[in-house]
Amino acid sequence: MPQPDGFLHIQELRMLNLNLTGKLAPELGQLSNLTVLNFMWNHNITGSIPKEIGNIKSLKFLLLSGNQLSGPLADELGFLPNLLMFQVDLNQITGSLPKSFVNLISCRHFHMNNNSISGQIPSELSSMPALIHFLLDNNNLMGNLPPEFSQMPKLRILQLDNNNFGGTEIPASYGNISNLVKLSASFPFSIDYQFIQREKGYKYLFLIDRFM
């Protein structure tokens, strides 16, 4: 029997790996009960991520990896209080990371790698309390690595390699990230003695020569 609200009662929209083309419609933001929005691995979905998705306060999984999405990330996407996974890796996203993402208080997996995101990483993102995976490798980020990332209590994987950071040293404070098991960065970063003394719990520490 048709629901009186049309399709607005839908809780999960799983459209992954279907060779879909076209753009994501702003009307997706009207699906107010949605918890899963998954368009991964369609390869040919283009255009920007609609800012209206920021209206779906119930959303837990925003999974858009493996497409041709472009343009900047809208500030509105930072106002999803229940979001657990935010994956837009392997697209063509540009622009800077919005400071509004600090409001993603439930987010555990933040996968922005393999895009063309630029600018400085906002130090404010260190206040994301639930973050476990922070993947920003293979972008055009620049500036210094925020030492405030040492304040992320649950962080386990931090991938920063293949960007354009201007600093030459990984902050010694990163040695205080007690749960970190993987840190990847690119030369010309160096590691000072204080950092080495503190990173004994790491399982994986990669310094990658981006020009190899």
Helices and strands as residue ranges (DSSP letters): E 12-14, E 21-23, G 26-30, E 36-38, E 44-46, G 51-55, E 61-63, E 70-71, G 75-78, E 85-87, E 92-93, G 99-103, E 109-111, E 118-120, G 123-127, E 133-135, E 140-143, G 147-151, E 157-159, E 164-165, G 172-176, E 182-186, H 193-198, E 204-208
